């Protein structure tokens, strides 16, 4: 990535959103500014095109192995028959 031109701005954010975003950035070990930029970029790329996988799987849409693991777990559970349920 080349040199990024930055625009300084002021944004009013509800307290609870600010606190959650700030603590999430700290937990991830990234600066708050980087967290905001990434969140905005992700939202902009998400809203620019319809992604049915993201609508259905949410945060796991970009992690096919996680989706497949969940799918396998559901299939395995559905394969088991509980005799009490069939009486």
PyMOL Python script that loads the backbone (N, CA, C, O; Angstrom):
from pymol import cmd

cmd.read_pdbstr("""\
ATOM      1  N   UNK A   1       0.847  -1.164   0.000  1.00  0.00           N
ATOM      2  CA  UNK A   1       0.000   0.000   0.000  1.00  0.00           C
ATOM      3  C   UNK A   1       0.894   1.228   0.000  1.00  0.00           C
ATOM      4  O   UNK A   1       1.864   1.292   0.755  1.00  0.00           O
ATOM      5  N   UNK A   2       0.579   2.189  -0.829  1.00  0.00           N
ATOM      6  CA  UNK A   2       1.346   3.418  -0.915  1.00  0.00           C
ATOM      7  C   UNK A   2       1.013   4.351   0.225  1.00  0.00           C
ATOM      8  O   UNK A   2       0.382   3.963   1.208  1.00  0.00           O
ATOM      9  N   UNK A   3       1.448   5.585   0.078  1.00  0.00           N
ATOM     10  CA  UNK A   3       1.166   6.597   1.095  1.00  0.00           C
ATOM     11  C   UNK A   3      -0.317   6.922   1.061  1.00  0.00           C
ATOM     12  O   UNK A   3      -0.886   7.212   0.008  1.00  0.00           O
ATOM     13  N   UNK A   4      -0.924   6.869   2.231  1.00  0.00           N
ATOM     14  CA  UNK A   4      -2.355   7.129   2.335  1.00  0.00           C
ATOM     15  C   UNK A   4      -2.567   8.564   2.777  1.00  0.00           C
ATOM     16  O   UNK A   4      -2.018   8.994   3.792  1.00  0.00           O
ATOM     17  N   UNK A   5      -3.353   9.298   2.026  1.00  0.00           N
ATOM     18  CA  UNK A   5      -3.703  10.665   2.412  1.00  0.00           C
ATOM     19  C   UNK A   5      -4.813  10.568   3.462  1.00  0.00           C
ATOM     20  O   UNK A   5      -5.808   9.873   3.256  1.00  0.00           O
ATOM     21  N   UNK A   6      -4.640  11.253   4.565  1.00  0.00           N
ATOM     22  CA  UNK A   6      -5.612  11.219   5.645  1.00  0.00           C
ATOM     23  C   UNK A   6      -6.391  12.520   5.708  1.00  0.00           C
ATOM     24  O   UNK A   6      -5.845  13.596   5.467  1.00  0.00           O
ATOM     25  N   UNK A   7      -7.667  12.411   6.032  1.00  0.00           N
ATOM     26  CA  UNK A   7      -8.541  13.563   6.209  1.00  0.00           C
ATOM     27  C   UNK A   7      -8.923  13.601   7.682  1.00  0.00           C
ATOM     28  O   UNK A   7      -9.401  12.609   8.230  1.00  0.00           O
ATOM     29  N   UNK A   8      -8.716  14.726   8.308  1.00  0.00           N
ATOM     30  CA  UNK A   8      -9.077  14.875   9.716  1.00  0.00           C
ATOM     31  C   UNK A   8     -10.530  15.318   9.802  1.00  0.00           C
ATOM     32  O   UNK A   8     -10.953  16.220   9.078  1.00  0.00           O
ATOM     33  N   UNK A   9     -11.293  14.683  10.689  1.00  0.00           N
ATOM     34  CA  UNK A   9     -12.704  15.028  10.838  1.00  0.00           C
ATOM     35  C   UNK A   9     -13.131  14.810  12.282  1.00  0.00           C
ATOM     36  O   UNK A   9     -12.439  14.149  13.056  1.00  0.00           O
ATOM     37  N   UNK A  10     -14.263  15.367  12.626  1.00  0.00           N
ATOM     38  CA  UNK A  10     -14.855  15.168  13.947  1.00  0.00           C
ATOM     39  C   UNK A  10     -16.174  14.432  13.763  1.00  0.00           C
ATOM     40  O   UNK A  10     -17.001  14.806  12.932  1.00  0.00           O
ATOM     41  N   UNK A  11     -16.353  13.382  14.551  1.00  0.00           N
ATOM     42  CA  UNK A  11     -17.566  12.569  14.454  1.00  0.00           C
ATOM     43  C   UNK A  11     -18.137  12.405  15.853  1.00  0.00           C
ATOM     44  O   UNK A  11     -17.400  12.133  16.800  1.00  0.00           O
ATOM     45  N   UNK A  12     -19.432  12.566  15.983  1.00  0.00           N
ATOM     46  CA  UNK A  12     -20.093  12.323  17.264  1.00  0.00           C
ATOM     47  C   UNK A  12     -20.552  10.876  17.293  1.00  0.00           C
ATOM     48  O   UNK A  12     -21.301  10.430  16.423  1.00  0.00           O
ATOM     49  N   UNK A  13     -20.093  10.145  18.309  1.00  0.00           N
ATOM     50  CA  UNK A  13     -20.398   8.727  18.461  1.00  0.00           C
ATOM     51  C   UNK A  13     -21.061   8.537  19.823  1.00  0.00           C
ATOM     52  O   UNK A  13     -20.589   9.094  20.814  1.00  0.00           O
ATOM     53  N   UNK A  14     -22.143   7.765  19.892  1.00  0.00           N
ATOM     54  CA  UNK A  14     -22.743   7.492  21.196  1.00  0.00           C
ATOM     55  C   UNK A  14     -21.706   6.878  22.152  1.00  0.00           C
ATOM     56  O   UNK A  14     -20.847   6.103  21.731  1.00  0.00           O
ATOM     57  N   UNK A  15     -21.796   7.229  23.416  1.00  0.00           N
ATOM     58  CA  UNK A  15     -20.822   6.768  24.411  1.00  0.00           C
ATOM     59  C   UNK A  15     -20.635   5.257  24.401  1.00  0.00           C
ATOM     60  O   UNK A  15     -19.505   4.768  24.411  1.00  0.00           O
ATOM     61  N   UNK A  16     -21.742   4.519  24.382  1.00  0.00           N
ATOM     62  CA  UNK A  16     -21.626   3.056  24.458  1.00  0.00           C
ATOM     63  C   UNK A  16     -20.917   2.482  23.228  1.00  0.00           C
ATOM     64  O   UNK A  16     -20.190   1.494  23.337  1.00  0.00           O
ATOM     65  N   UNK A  17     -21.125   3.094  22.063  1.00  0.00           N
ATOM     66  CA  UNK A  17     -20.457   2.632  20.843  1.00  0.00           C
ATOM     67  C   UNK A  17     -18.969   2.954  20.930  1.00  0.00           C
ATOM     68  O   UNK A  17     -18.125   2.130  20.578  1.00  0.00           O
ATOM     69  N   UNK A  18     -18.659   4.146  21.397  1.00  0.00           N
ATOM     70  CA  UNK A  18     -17.257   4.555  21.544  1.00  0.00           C
ATOM     71  C   UNK A  18     -16.518   3.608  22.498  1.00  0.00           C
ATOM     72  O   UNK A  18     -15.426   3.133  22.187  1.00  0.00           O
ATOM     73  N   UNK A  19     -17.121   3.341  23.656  1.00  0.00           N
ATOM     74  CA  UNK A  19     -16.467   2.491  24.647  1.00  0.00           C
ATOM     75  C   UNK A  19     -16.238   1.078  24.097  1.00  0.00           C
ATOM     76  O   UNK A  19     -15.177   0.490  24.304  1.00  0.00           O
ATOM     77  N   UNK A  20     -17.240   0.540  23.397  1.00  0.00           N
ATOM     78  CA  UNK A  20     -17.093  -0.808  22.846  1.00  0.00           C
ATOM     79  C   UNK A  20     -16.025  -0.841  21.748  1.00  0.00           C
ATOM     80  O   UNK A  20     -15.216  -1.767  21.698  1.00  0.00           O
ATOM     81  N   UNK A  21     -16.022   0.156  20.879  1.00  0.00           N
ATOM     82  CA  UNK A  21     -15.024   0.212  19.806  1.00  0.00           C
ATOM     83  C   UNK A  21     -13.622   0.393  20.388  1.00  0.00           C
ATOM     84  O   UNK A  21     -12.676  -0.257  19.944  1.00  0.00           O
ATOM     85  N   UNK A  22     -13.489   1.261  21.364  1.00  0.00           N
ATOM     86  CA  UNK A  22     -12.188   1.522  21.980  1.00  0.00           C
ATOM     87  C   UNK A  22     -11.663   0.270  22.675  1.00  0.00           C
ATOM     88  O   UNK A  22     -10.482  -0.052  22.547  1.00  0.00           O
ATOM     89  N   UNK A  23     -12.513  -0.439  23.404  1.00  0.00           N
ATOM     90  CA  UNK A  23     -12.061  -1.646  24.094  1.00  0.00           C
ATOM     91  C   UNK A  23     -11.761  -2.770  23.101  1.00  0.00           C
ATOM     92  O   UNK A  23     -10.844  -3.562  23.321  1.00  0.00           O
ATOM     93  N   UNK A  24     -12.526  -2.844  22.010  1.00  0.00           N
ATOM     94  CA  UNK A  24     -12.249  -3.860  20.991  1.00  0.00           C
ATOM     95  C   UNK A  24     -10.906  -3.597  20.332  1.00  0.00           C
ATOM     96  O   UNK A  24     -10.129  -4.528  20.121  1.00  0.00           O
ATOM     97  N   UNK A  25     -10.624  -2.354  20.008  1.00  0.00           N
ATOM     98  CA  UNK A  25      -9.332  -2.002  19.419  1.00  0.00           C
ATOM     99  C   UNK A  25      -8.197  -2.363  20.372  1.00  0.00           C
ATOM    100  O   UNK A  25      -7.177  -2.905  19.946  1.00  0.00           O
ATOM    101  N   UNK A  26      -8.368  -2.067  21.651  1.00  0.00           N
ATOM    102  CA  UNK A  26      -7.337  -2.393  22.643  1.00  0.00           C
ATOM    103  C   UNK A  26      -7.146  -3.903  22.736  1.00  0.00           C
ATOM    104  O   UNK A  26      -6.018  -4.391  22.804  1.00  0.00           O
ATOM    105  N   UNK A  27      -8.255  -4.638  22.738  1.00  0.00           N
ATOM    106  CA  UNK A  27      -8.176  -6.103  22.807  1.00  0.00           C
ATOM    107  C   UNK A  27      -7.457  -6.679  21.583  1.00  0.00           C
ATOM    108  O   UNK A  27      -6.729  -7.666  21.691  1.00  0.00           O
ATOM    109  N   UNK A  28      -7.669  -6.053  20.417  1.00  0.00           N
ATOM    110  CA  UNK A  28      -7.007  -6.494  19.189  1.00  0.00           C
ATOM    111  C   UNK A  28      -5.567  -5.991  19.099  1.00  0.00           C
ATOM    112  O   UNK A  28      -4.796  -6.447  18.255  1.00  0.00           O
ATOM    113  N   UNK A  29      -5.212  -5.051  19.972  1.00  0.00           N
ATOM    114  CA  UNK A  29      -3.860  -4.517  19.981  1.00  0.00           C
ATOM    115  C   UNK A  29      -3.574  -3.561  18.841  1.00  0.00           C
ATOM    116  O   UNK A  29      -2.438  -3.453  18.379  1.00  0.00           O
ATOM    117  N   UNK A  30      -4.614  -2.866  18.386  1.00  0.00           N
ATOM    118  CA  UNK A  30      -4.424  -1.894  17.300  1.00  0.00           C
ATOM    119  C   UNK A  30      -4.898  -0.523  17.771  1.00  0.00           C
ATOM    120  O   UNK A  30      -5.753  -0.427  18.651  1.00  0.00           O
ATOM    121  N   UNK A  31      -4.344   0.535  17.187  1.00  0.00           N
ATOM    122  CA  UNK A  31      -4.799   1.885  17.569  1.00  0.00           C
ATOM    123  C   UNK A  31      -6.278   2.080  17.218  1.00  0.00           C
ATOM    124  O   UNK A  31      -6.794   1.493  16.267  1.00  0.00           O
ATOM    125  N   UNK A  32      -6.933   2.915  18.007  1.00  0.00           N
ATOM    126  CA  UNK A  32      -8.351   3.203  17.786  1.00  0.00           C
ATOM    127  C   UNK A  32      -8.586   3.731  16.374  1.00  0.00           C
ATOM    128  O   UNK A  32      -9.561   3.355  15.724  1.00  0.00           O
ATOM    129  N   UNK A  33      -7.696   4.603  15.899  1.00  0.00           N
ATOM    130  CA  UNK A  33      -7.835   5.171  14.557  1.00  0.00           C
ATOM    131  C   UNK A  33      -7.808   4.057  13.500  1.00  0.00           C
ATOM    132  O   UNK A  33      -8.615   4.061  12.571  1.00  0.00           O
ATOM    133  N   UNK A  34      -6.881   3.111  13.645  1.00  0.00           N
ATOM    134  CA  UNK A  34      -6.790   1.996  12.691  1.00  0.00           C
ATOM    135  C   UNK A  34      -8.059   1.141  12.738  1.00  0.00           C
ATOM    136  O   UNK A  34      -8.542   0.670  11.708  1.00  0.00           O
ATOM    137  N   UNK A  35      -8.589   0.949  13.947  1.00  0.00           N
ATOM    138  CA  UNK A  35      -9.828   0.178  14.088  1.00  0.00           C
ATOM    139  C   UNK A  35     -10.978   0.866  13.356  1.00  0.00           C
ATOM    140  O   UNK A  35     -11.745   0.216  12.645  1.00  0.00           O
ATOM    141  N   UNK A  36     -11.096   2.187  13.533  1.00  0.00           N
ATOM    142  CA  UNK A  36     -12.166   2.930  12.860  1.00  0.00           C
ATOM    143  C   UNK A  36     -12.021   2.881  11.342  1.00  0.00           C
ATOM    144  O   UNK A  36     -13.002   2.685  10.625  1.00  0.00           O
ATOM    145  N   UNK A  37     -10.797   3.060  10.858  1.00  0.00           N
ATOM    146  CA  UNK A  37     -10.573   3.025   9.407  1.00  0.00           C
ATOM    147  C   UNK A  37     -10.942   1.660   8.849  1.00  0.00           C
ATOM    148  O   UNK A  37     -11.619   1.564   7.826  1.00  0.00           O
ATOM    149  N   UNK A  38     -10.496   0.602   9.524  1.00  0.00           N
ATOM    150  CA  UNK A  38     -10.819  -0.752   9.056  1.00  0.00           C
ATOM    151  C   UNK A  38     -12.322  -1.011   9.083  1.00  0.00           C
ATOM    152  O   UNK A  38     -12.869  -1.607   8.156  1.00  0.00           O
ATOM    153  N   UNK A  39     -12.990  -0.561  10.149  1.00  0.00           N
ATOM    154  CA  UNK A  39     -14.439  -0.757  10.248  1.00  0.00           C
ATOM    155  C   UNK A  39     -15.169  -0.012   9.131  1.00  0.00           C
ATOM    156  O   UNK A  39     -16.099  -0.549   8.529  1.00  0.00           O
ATOM    157  N   UNK A  40     -14.757   1.201   8.860  1.00  0.00           N
ATOM    158  CA  UNK A  40     -15.381   1.974   7.783  1.00  0.00           C
ATOM    159  C   UNK A  40     -15.128   1.328   6.419  1.00  0.00           C
ATOM    160  O   UNK A  40     -16.041   1.209   5.602  1.00  0.00           O
ATOM    161  N   UNK A  41     -13.882   0.912   6.182  1.00  0.00           N
ATOM    162  CA  UNK A  41     -13.566   0.260   4.903  1.00  0.00           C
ATOM    163  C   UNK A  41     -14.365  -1.028   4.723  1.00  0.00           C
ATOM    164  O   UNK A  41     -14.865  -1.312   3.635  1.00  0.00           O
ATOM    165  N   UNK A  42     -14.478  -1.804   5.801  1.00  0.00           N
ATOM    166  CA  UNK A  42     -15.238  -3.054   5.729  1.00  0.00           C
ATOM    167  C   UNK A  42     -16.716  -2.765   5.427  1.00  0.00           C
ATOM    168  O   UNK A  42     -17.327  -3.437   4.597  1.00  0.00           O
ATOM    169  N   UNK A  43     -17.272  -1.777   6.098  1.00  0.00           N
ATOM    170  CA  UNK A  43     -18.676  -1.422   5.873  1.00  0.00           C
ATOM    171  C   UNK A  43     -18.891  -0.927   4.446  1.00  0.00           C
ATOM    172  O   UNK A  43     -19.872  -1.290   3.797  1.00  0.00           O
ATOM    173  N   UNK A  44     -17.975  -0.102   3.967  1.00  0.00           N
ATOM    174  CA  UNK A  44     -18.103   0.427   2.611  1.00  0.00           C
ATOM    175  C   UNK A  44     -18.001  -0.686   1.569  1.00  0.00           C
ATOM    176  O   UNK A  44     -18.752  -0.684   0.594  1.00  0.00           O
ATOM    177  N   UNK A  45     -17.092  -1.624   1.759  1.00  0.00           N
ATOM    178  CA  UNK A  45     -16.970  -2.711   0.791  1.00  0.00           C
ATOM    179  C   UNK A  45     -18.162  -3.652   0.887  1.00  0.00           C
ATOM    180  O   UNK A  45     -18.582  -4.229  -0.116  1.00  0.00           O
ATOM    181  N   UNK A  46     -18.707  -3.807   2.085  1.00  0.00           N
ATOM    182  CA  UNK A  46     -19.864  -4.689   2.279  1.00  0.00           C
ATOM    183  C   UNK A  46     -21.120  -4.100   1.648  1.00  0.00           C
ATOM    184  O   UNK A  46     -21.910  -4.822   1.041  1.00  0.00           O
ATOM    185  N   UNK A  47     -21.305  -2.797   1.791  1.00  0.00           N
ATOM    186  CA  UNK A  47     -22.524  -2.190   1.272  1.00  0.00           C
ATOM    187  C   UNK A  47     -22.445  -1.913  -0.220  1.00  0.00           C
ATOM    188  O   UNK A  47     -23.458  -1.632  -0.860  1.00  0.00           O
ATOM    189  N   UNK A  48     -21.227  -1.994  -0.782  1.00  0.00           N
ATOM    190  CA  UNK A  48     -21.107  -1.705  -2.208  1.00  0.00           C
ATOM    191  C   UNK A  48     -21.561  -2.875  -3.077  1.00  0.00           C
ATOM    192  O   UNK A  48     -21.822  -2.705  -4.268  1.00  0.00           O
ATOM    193  N   UNK A  49     -21.653  -4.051  -2.482  1.00  0.00           N
ATOM    194  CA  UNK A  49     -22.123  -5.210  -3.244  1.00  0.00           C
ATOM    195  C   UNK A  49     -22.914  -6.116  -2.311  1.00  0.00           C
ATOM    196  O   UNK A  49     -22.613  -6.218  -1.121  1.00  0.00           O
ATOM    197  N   UNK A  50     -23.907  -6.757  -2.853  1.00  0.00           N
ATOM    198  CA  UNK A  50     -24.732  -7.661  -2.062  1.00  0.00           C
ATOM    199  C   UNK A  50     -23.978  -8.965  -1.863  1.00  0.00           C
ATOM    200  O   UNK A  50     -23.506  -9.558  -2.832  1.00  0.00           O
ATOM    201  N   UNK A  51     -23.861  -9.407  -0.657  1.00  0.00           N
ATOM    202  CA  UNK A  51     -23.164 -10.641  -0.337  1.00  0.00           C
ATOM    203  C   UNK A  51     -24.098 -11.535   0.471  1.00  0.00           C
ATOM    204  O   UNK A  51     -24.194 -11.385   1.689  1.00  0.00           O
ATOM    205  N   UNK A  52     -24.788 -12.464  -0.192  1.00  0.00           N
ATOM    206  CA  UNK A  52     -25.730 -13.314   0.541  1.00  0.00           C
ATOM    207  C   UNK A  52     -25.055 -14.156   1.610  1.00  0.00           C
ATOM    208  O   UNK A  52     -25.677 -14.459   2.628  1.00  0.00           O
ATOM    209  N   UNK A  53     -23.794 -14.547   1.409  1.00  0.00           N
ATOM    210  CA  UNK A  53     -23.086 -15.317   2.432  1.00  0.00           C
ATOM    211  C   UNK A  53     -22.928 -14.489   3.699  1.00  0.00           C
ATOM    212  O   UNK A  53     -23.104 -15.005   4.803  1.00  0.00           O
ATOM    213  N   UNK A  54     -22.599 -13.209   3.550  1.00  0.00           N
ATOM    214  CA  UNK A  54     -22.440 -12.347   4.713  1.00  0.00           C
ATOM    215  C   UNK A  54     -23.779 -12.128   5.405  1.00  0.00           C
ATOM    216  O   UNK A  54     -23.843 -12.069   6.633  1.00  0.00           O
ATOM    217  N   UNK A  55     -24.847 -12.006   4.624  1.00  0.00           N
ATOM    218  CA  UNK A  55     -26.170 -11.846   5.226  1.00  0.00           C
ATOM    219  C   UNK A  55     -26.536 -13.070   6.049  1.00  0.00           C
ATOM    220  O   UNK A  55     -27.124 -12.951   7.124  1.00  0.00           O
ATOM    221  N   UNK A  56     -26.189 -14.240   5.546  1.00  0.00           N
ATOM    222  CA  UNK A  56     -26.565 -15.484   6.224  1.00  0.00           C
ATOM    223  C   UNK A  56     -25.596 -15.845   7.343  1.00  0.00           C
ATOM    224  O   UNK A  56     -26.017 -16.195   8.445  1.00  0.00           O
ATOM    225  N   UNK A  57     -24.279 -15.759   7.055  1.00  0.00           N
ATOM    226  CA  UNK A  57     -23.280 -16.216   8.008  1.00  0.00           C
ATOM    227  C   UNK A  57     -22.660 -15.101   8.830  1.00  0.00           C
ATOM    228  O   UNK A  57     -21.899 -15.378   9.757  1.00  0.00           O
ATOM    229  N   UNK A  58     -22.962 -13.853   8.519  1.00  0.00           N
ATOM    230  CA  UNK A  58     -22.443 -12.730   9.297  1.00  0.00           C
ATOM    231  C   UNK A  58     -20.932 -12.675   9.299  1.00  0.00           C
ATOM    232  O   UNK A  58     -20.302 -12.698   8.242  1.00  0.00           O
ATOM    233  N   UNK A  59     -20.341 -12.600  10.500  1.00  0.00           N
ATOM    234  CA  UNK A  59     -18.896 -12.433  10.605  1.00  0.00           C
ATOM    235  C   UNK A  59     -18.110 -13.621  10.088  1.00  0.00           C
ATOM    236  O   UNK A  59     -16.915 -13.495   9.823  1.00  0.00           O
ATOM    237  N   UNK A  60     -18.755 -14.778   9.936  1.00  0.00           N
ATOM    238  CA  UNK A  60     -18.053 -15.962   9.469  1.00  0.00           C
ATOM    239  C   UNK A  60     -18.054 -16.086   7.946  1.00  0.00           C
ATOM    240  O   UNK A  60     -17.517 -17.059   7.417  1.00  0.00           O
ATOM    241  N   UNK A  61     -18.631 -15.142   7.240  1.00  0.00           N
ATOM    242  CA  UNK A  61     -18.749 -15.238   5.779  1.00  0.00           C
ATOM    243  C   UNK A  61     -17.396 -15.369   5.097  1.00  0.00           C
ATOM    244  O   UNK A  61     -17.288 -16.061   4.085  1.00  0.00           O
ATOM    245  N   UNK A  62     -16.384 -14.737   5.615  1.00  0.00           N
ATOM    246  CA  UNK A  62     -15.067 -14.803   5.007  1.00  0.00           C
ATOM    247  C   UNK A  62     -14.227 -15.965   5.498  1.00  0.00           C
ATOM    248  O   UNK A  62     -13.049 -16.067   5.155  1.00  0.00           O
ATOM    249  N   UNK A  63     -14.819 -16.846   6.302  1.00  0.00           N
ATOM    250  CA  UNK A  63     -14.089 -17.969   6.874  1.00  0.00           C
ATOM    251  C   UNK A  63     -14.775 -19.273   6.483  1.00  0.00           C
ATOM    252  O   UNK A  63     -15.499 -19.854   7.291  1.00  0.00           O
ATOM    253  N   UNK A  64     -14.555 -19.744   5.250  1.00  0.00           N
ATOM    254  CA  UNK A  64     -15.268 -20.934   4.788  1.00  0.00           C
ATOM    255  C   UNK A  64     -15.009 -22.166   5.644  1.00  0.00           C
ATOM    256  O   UNK A  64     -15.906 -22.995   5.799  1.00  0.00           O
ATOM    257  N   UNK A  65     -13.809 -22.314   6.205  1.00  0.00           N
ATOM    258  CA  UNK A  65     -13.546 -23.496   7.034  1.00  0.00           C
ATOM    259  C   UNK A  65     -14.423 -23.502   8.285  1.00  0.00           C
ATOM    260  O   UNK A  65     -14.871 -24.560   8.729  1.00  0.00           O
ATOM    261  N   UNK A  66     -14.666 -22.322   8.849  1.00  0.00           N
ATOM    262  CA  UNK A  66     -15.544 -22.227  10.012  1.00  0.00           C
ATOM    263  C   UNK A  66     -16.968 -22.583   9.625  1.00  0.00           C
ATOM    264  O   UNK A  66     -17.655 -23.295  10.358  1.00  0.00           O
ATOM    265  N   UNK A  67     -17.409 -22.096   8.486  1.00  0.00           N
ATOM    266  CA  UNK A  67     -18.763 -22.404   8.006  1.00  0.00           C
ATOM    267  C   UNK A  67     -18.901 -23.902   7.783  1.00  0.00           C
ATOM    268  O   UNK A  67     -19.897 -24.504   8.182  1.00  0.00           O
ATOM    269  N   UNK A  68     -17.890 -24.511   7.138  1.00  0.00           N
ATOM    270  CA  UNK A  68     -17.949 -25.955   6.879  1.00  0.00           C
ATOM    271  C   UNK A  68     -17.929 -26.753   8.181  1.00  0.00           C
ATOM    272  O   UNK A  68     -18.611 -27.772   8.295  1.00  0.00           O
ATOM    273  N   UNK A  69     -17.152 -26.295   9.163  1.00  0.00           N
ATOM    274  CA  UNK A  69     -17.106 -26.995  10.448  1.00  0.00           C
ATOM    275  C   UNK A  69     -18.461 -26.949  11.135  1.00  0.00           C
ATOM    276  O   UNK A  69     -18.916 -27.951  11.687  1.00  0.00           O
ATOM    277  N   UNK A  70     -19.100 -25.799  11.101  1.00  0.00           N
ATOM    278  CA  UNK A  70     -20.437 -25.673  11.699  1.00  0.00           C
ATOM    279  C   UNK A  70     -21.425 -26.560  10.942  1.00  0.00           C
ATOM    280  O   UNK A  70     -22.247 -27.246  11.549  1.00  0.00           O
ATOM    281  N   UNK A  71     -21.336 -26.538   9.625  1.00  0.00           N
ATOM    282  CA  UNK A  71     -22.219 -27.354   8.793  1.00  0.00           C
ATOM    283  C   UNK A  71     -22.033 -28.842   9.101  1.00  0.00           C
ATOM    284  O   UNK A  71     -23.013 -29.579   9.207  1.00  0.00           O
ATOM    285  N   UNK A  72     -20.776 -29.285   9.244  1.00  0.00           N
ATOM    286  CA  UNK A  72     -20.510 -30.694   9.569  1.00  0.00           C
ATOM    287  C   UNK A  72     -21.061 -31.042  10.943  1.00  0.00           C
ATOM    288  O   UNK A  72     -21.613 -32.126  11.134  1.00  0.00           O
ATOM    289  N   UNK A  73     -20.916 -30.132  11.904  1.00  0.00           N
ATOM    290  CA  UNK A  73     -21.429 -30.390  13.250  1.00  0.00           C
ATOM    291  C   UNK A  73     -22.954 -30.512  13.236  1.00  0.00           C
ATOM    292  O   UNK A  73     -23.518 -31.367  13.919  1.00  0.00           O
ATOM    293  N   UNK A  74     -23.608 -29.666  12.467  1.00  0.00           N
ATOM    294  CA  UNK A  74     -25.072 -29.737  12.358  1.00  0.00           C
ATOM    295  C   UNK A  74     -25.483 -31.050  11.697  1.00  0.00           C
ATOM    296  O   UNK A  74     -26.400 -31.726  12.164  1.00  0.00           O
ATOM    297  N   UNK A  75     -24.798 -31.411  10.602  1.00  0.00           N
ATOM    298  CA  UNK A  75     -25.104 -32.675   9.924  1.00  0.00           C
ATOM    299  C   UNK A  75     -24.919 -33.864  10.853  1.00  0.00           C
ATOM    300  O   UNK A  75     -25.755 -34.767  10.885  1.00  0.00           O
ATOM    301  N   UNK A  76     -23.824 -33.869  11.610  1.00  0.00           N
ATOM    302  CA  UNK A  76     -23.560 -34.974  12.532  1.00  0.00           C
ATOM    303  C   UNK A  76     -24.653 -35.064  13.586  1.00  0.00           C
ATOM    304  O   UNK A  76     -25.096 -36.158  13.936  1.00  0.00           O
ATOM    305  N   UNK A  77     -25.088 -33.917  14.092  1.00  0.00           N
ATOM    306  CA  UNK A  77     -26.141 -33.913  15.097  1.00  0.00           C
ATOM    307  C   UNK A  77     -27.458 -34.419  14.522  1.00  0.00           C
ATOM    308  O   UNK A  77     -28.200 -35.137  15.192  1.00  0.00           O
ATOM    309  N   UNK A  78     -27.744 -34.043  13.284  1.00  0.00           N
ATOM    310  CA  UNK A  78     -28.996 -34.474  12.656  1.00  0.00           C
ATOM    311  C   UNK A  78     -28.985 -35.957  12.308  1.00  0.00           C
ATOM    312  O   UNK A  78     -30.044 -36.568  12.166  1.00  0.00           O
ATOM    313  N   UNK A  79     -27.796 -36.540  12.169  1.00  0.00           N
ATOM    314  CA  UNK A  79     -27.687 -37.965  11.858  1.00  0.00           C
ATOM    315  C   UNK A  79     -28.015 -38.840  13.068  1.00  0.00           C
ATOM    316  O   UNK A  79     -28.435 -39.988  12.918  1.00  0.00           O
ATOM    317  N   UNK A  80     -27.822 -38.295  14.254  1.00  0.00           N
ATOM    318  CA  UNK A  80     -28.112 -39.062  15.458  1.00  0.00           C
ATOM    319  C   UNK A  80     -29.613 -39.108  15.690  1.00  0.00           C
ATOM    320  O   UNK A  80     -30.313 -38.103  15.565  1.00  0.00           O
ATOM    321  N   UNK A  81     -30.078 -40.273  16.023  1.00  0.00           N
ATOM    322  CA  UNK A  81     -31.509 -40.453  16.277  1.00  0.00           C
ATOM    323  C   UNK A  81     -31.698 -40.712  17.762  1.00  0.00           C
ATOM    324  O   UNK A  81     -31.062 -41.592  18.342  1.00  0.00           O
ATOM    325  N   UNK A  82     -32.570 -39.941  18.356  1.00  0.00           N
ATOM    326  CA  UNK A  82     -32.920 -40.143  19.765  1.00  0.00           C
ATOM    327  C   UNK A  82     -34.192 -40.987  19.778  1.00  0.00           C
ATOM    328  O   UNK A  82     -35.255 -40.514  19.375  1.00  0.00           O
ATOM    329  N   UNK A  83     -34.088 -42.222  20.235  1.00  0.00           N
ATOM    330  CA  UNK A  83     -35.269 -43.116  20.208  1.00  0.00           C
ATOM    331  C   UNK A  83     -36.468 -42.523  20.944  1.00  0.00           C
ATOM    332  O   UNK A  83     -37.610 -42.760  20.550  1.00  0.00           O
ATOM    333  N   UNK A  84     -36.225 -41.757  22.004  1.00  0.00           N
ATOM    334  CA  UNK A  84     -37.338 -41.179  22.765  1.00  0.00           C
ATOM    335  C   UNK A  84     -38.121 -40.177  21.916  1.00  0.00           C
ATOM    336  O   UNK A  84     -39.320 -39.999  22.128  1.00  0.00           O
ATOM    337  N   UNK A  85     -37.467 -39.527  20.966  1.00  0.00           N
ATOM    338  CA  UNK A  85     -38.162 -38.563  20.125  1.00  0.00           C
ATOM    339  C   UNK A  85     -39.072 -39.250  19.113  1.00  0.00           C
ATOM    340  O   UNK A  85     -39.990 -38.619  18.589  1.00  0.00           O
ATOM    341  N   UNK A  86     -38.841 -40.513  18.832  1.00  0.00           N
ATOM    342  CA  UNK A  86     -39.614 -41.229  17.813  1.00  0.00           C
ATOM    343  C   UNK A  86     -40.719 -42.087  18.403  1.00  0.00           C
ATOM    344  O   UNK A  86     -41.354 -42.849  17.674  1.00  0.00           O
ATOM    345  N   UNK A  87     -40.962 -41.989  19.679  1.00  0.00           N
ATOM    346  CA  UNK A  87     -42.029 -42.786  20.308  1.00  0.00           C
ATOM    347  C   UNK A  87     -43.317 -42.034  20.324  1.00  0.00           C
ATOM    348  O   UNK A  87     -44.325 -42.545  20.813  1.00  0.00           O
TER     349      UNK A  87
END
""", "prot")
cmd.dss("prot")
cmd.show_as("cartoon", "prot")
cmd.util.cbc("prot")
cmd.orient("prot")
